[in-house]
Amino acid sequence: MKIEIKIEGENIGEIIREVSKIIESNREEMRKLIKFFAHETMEAIDDKKILDRGADLYVKLNRAINWKYRQEK
């Protein structure tokens, strides 16, 4: 699929209508594309949550080790 967009003195309303026609005529492909982006977005959000949780656990573990070490001194 090739999309070529030129905005040289064109009416923005007409451009939107043309893009709408392209989307309407390719509904299944658009649905697949949206699902793909949604899936990738959810994975990125989950990755960030996991990294944040891992960092939080690391800090807590480090503090606990330091506290235990001070108690033994």
N, C-alpha and C positions, 0 to 999 in steps of 0.2 A: 504494500500500500504506500502510495506517495501522496504527501500533502504539501501543496505549495501555497503559501500565503503571501500576497502582495497588498500593501496598504498605500496606494498612491492615489490620493483623491477619492478613495472609496468611502461609502457610507458605512459606518460601524454597524448599523442595523442590518444592512444587507450582508455584511460579513458574518454576523451572528446567525442570520437565517441560513446561510450556506453551510456553516459549521454544524448547525442543527440538522440539516439534511444529511450531512455525512454521518453524523452520529445515528440518526434514525435508520439509515440504510445499512448500518453495520452494528446493530444492537447486540448480537451475540459476541462479536469481537470486543465491543466496549464493555460488556458484562465481564468477559474474561480478563480484560485489562484492569478493570476496577477491582475485581477479586484478587488479582495478582498484587496490586498496590496495597490493598487492605491487608493481605497476608504478610507482605514484607514489612509493612508498618507495625503490625502486631509483633512480629519477631524482633524488630528493632526496639520496641517498647519493652518487651520481655527481657531482651539482652541487657538493657539499661537497668531494669529492676534487679536482675540477677547480679550485675556488677556492683550496684549500690548496696545490695544486701551482703555480698561478699566482703566489700570494703568495711561495712559496719561490723560484721562478725570478726574481721581481722583486727580492728581497733579494740573491740571488747576482749578478744583473746590476748592481745598484746598487753592491755592494761591488767588483765588477770595474772598473766605471767610476771609482770613487773611487781605487782602487789605481793604475790607469793614469794618472789625473790627477796623483796624487802623484809617480809615477815621472817624469813629464814636467817637473815643477817643478824 
